[in-house]
Amino acid sequence: MLVVMKHNASEEDISGVVGTITEMGYDARPIPGGQRTAVGLIGNDGRVDSGRLQGLAGVLEVIPVTHAYKQVSREWKEDDTLVTLPNGTVVGGNELVIMAGPCAVEGERQIIDIAHILCGMGATILRGGAFKPRTSPYSFQGLGLEGLRFLARARDETGMMVVTEALDPEGLDLVAEYADIIQIGARNMQNYPLLRRAGRAGKPVLLKRGMAATIEEWLLAAEYLLAEGNHDVILCERGVRSFAKHTRNLLDLAAIPVVKSLSHLPIIADPSHGTGLRSKVIPLARASVAAGADGLMIEVHSDPPRAMSDGAQSLYPEQFQELMEQVGTIASAIGRVVTAPLEAVTPV
């Protein structure tokens, strides 16, 4: 971090900045220049309160030299993080991982039947909301604990891993009891008590990008998880708010290679929420894989018009099969492969 002094800053002003940095527990190095002096802060561990320096006499501006996030950065860890799940699925390696399922768990047979279909088509992770944060309080909010139990039964019968959302710190432990991956949704990306609790849960976390979040804010949210000791974090680009109305959200494909250059964490794409339109999901899934996504999260429903949540963006099973064939071709073209289908599991 550099503290740039005003051109008329006095020696007393500079000494004041050096003294404050020292009091904060860091080393300070004045750097005289032709027009003004800068003071370098050495040893920044991400906890520096720049506002404390900005308000000192003679200070023009404070310039960060390194990223505010540390542990999620490639400067901290150069090699890609691999998140390995109990069924052998690895997120972040050479394989393209497919997560699929309905937006919401609506019943036991519904989730188990669709899980068998998706597993047979090559998906290895089952998505489905037991708790649903909806924009309207009158919309279907999920089955709660019963939904978690249905997801667990689907896992027992298919071998698929389960990813589902936790809405608050109080309910996270319950989700962690049933889920293999805890999802932090877009609306909760900056729910810091929830992030801290998830960081201590002992389960991998899927962190979705907030609807209006910058990439730096997203990575800083991930930093909360790693700061609590959880290094099994998967990022998910799911679209951001836009002024345009032709899709539900604007899927930020550029975020995929940008995040890969900045962070070692794996990143997947959610073209279902990213577009909100069934007809756009397959094209954006193809583009996401081409852009370097480590996986896809796709909403699939056996009867989308009757879905209790997000039916308009849910694929029919036969469309999901088409998606799998197309993204497999693209993955092969860029030197990757889709995760191998699971072996048959004997129902429990």
Secondary structure as UniProt FT lines:
FT   STRAND          2..5
FT   TURN            7..8
FT   HELIX           11..23
FT   TURN            24..25
FT   STRAND          27..32
FT   STRAND          37..42
FT   HELIX           50..54
FT   TURN            57..58
FT   STRAND          59..63
FT   TURN            71..72
FT   TURN            74..76
FT   STRAND          83..84
FT   TURN            86..87
FT   STRAND          90..91
FT   STRAND          95..101
FT   HELIX           108..121
FT   STRAND          125..127
FT   TURN            137..138
FT   HELIX           145..158
FT   STRAND          161..165
FT   HELIX           169..178
FT   STRAND          181..184
FT   HELIX           186..188
FT   TURN            189..190
FT   HELIX           192..199
FT   STRAND          205..208
FT   TURN            211..212
FT   HELIX           215..227
FT   TURN            228..229
FT   STRAND          233..237
FT   TURN            253..254
FT   HELIX           255..262
FT   STRAND          267..269
FT   HELIX           271..275
FT   HELIX           278..291
FT   STRAND          295..300
FT   HELIX           304..306
FT   HELIX           311..313
FT   HELIX           317..333
FT   TURN            334..335
FT   STRAND          337..338
//
